[in-house]
């Protein structure tokens, strides 16, 4: 078993831009869609994504905030080991422009033409409760408490 800490996970996420965000629909099905973390990879257990309030993502999270994120790092090049991350967490829908500005990057302007003033803009914050990872042939798990991000790492399974 691997023995990675949250800071190790953050380092390995540097080159991962997209995740699959999975939600549960009103009829119980699982829906997944690609979301960009906008290269904000100083990962502390919280992930932030932008969408609009008329999407299935927002509808699903409004009904059930339990979500999953799936990440895959580059592998195969120059003998790089594969690296996968599965995150379980609780999603929160944020409508505050001040918080938008904290997480906004210029790349988002291509998707949201009016920037943080885009009508219906919604930020999805996912607070991880459990992270399971596979680092080559090794795997491990980090469980996170519900407190402040820097104090959240509580246990690493070996």
CORBELUR-V963486 format. One record per run of one state. SS is the DSSP state (helix for helix, strand for strand, loop for the rest). FROM is the first residue (numbers start at 0). TO is the last residue. If there is no record, write none. Layout:
ss = [SS:SS]
from = [FROM:FROM]
to = [TO:TO]
//
This chain:
ss = [loop:helix:loop:strand:loop:strand:loop:strand:loop:helix:loop:strand:loop:helix:loop:strand:loop:helix:loop:helix:loop:helix:loop:strand:loop:strand:loop:helix:loop:strand:loop]
from = [0:5:12:17:24:29:36:45:52:55:63:65:72:76:79:82:94:96:103:105:110:114:117:120:135:137:144:148:151:152:157]
to = [4:11:16:23:28:35:44:51:54:62:64:71:75:78:81:93:95:102:104:109:113:116:119:134:136:143:147:150:151:156:157]
//
